[in-house]
């Protein structure tokens, strides 16, 4: 799993720190280790674009604070609030709700921010692929298997299962990601990264 990020253009005088401190204590009162802090930084105007891009692509772990919040203030006026979260902790939709709370667009009590990994996709699947089970006594023999186009998805799942050291028959390897963003793009966000990097850096 990877991280996702978003950025919002805010006035230079904006300070979402107090809203952040109050909100996280309400969302996760028993998990102080998950409470993020607001990082503030003054950025020279000539480095604004570079620094914003760097913060959007700076990953976080799933073991520390629930997300990272950085306020970049530019010398020539204006600022960006950058939020980054791990997919295993917060969905992109929840992170957007959090951003609106920090800017005072919504009260924290109207937003739920559950922590935890999403449930795997539901639906029919074939737990084993007959032509890919292998033959222990085959040795160094090679062969050719004709695979119809519809088998591409199971093949990708098989590769991912092996990549993760999983038995394809034990569960459902994920070979695609469903984004929970539907409808029109929210104009409040100047930048949105569903993934900081390719979710599956593999060549199939």
Secondary structure, DSSP 8 states (H G I E B T S, - for coil): --EEEEEEEE-TT---HHHHHHHHHHH-TT-GGG---EEEEEE-GGGHHHHHHHHHT----SSSSSEEEEEEEETTS-EEEEEEEETTT--HHHHHHHHHHHTTSS-GGG-----S------S---S--GGGS--GGGTT--------GGGHHHHHHHHHHHHTT--TTTS-----------SS--TT-SEEES-SS-SS----
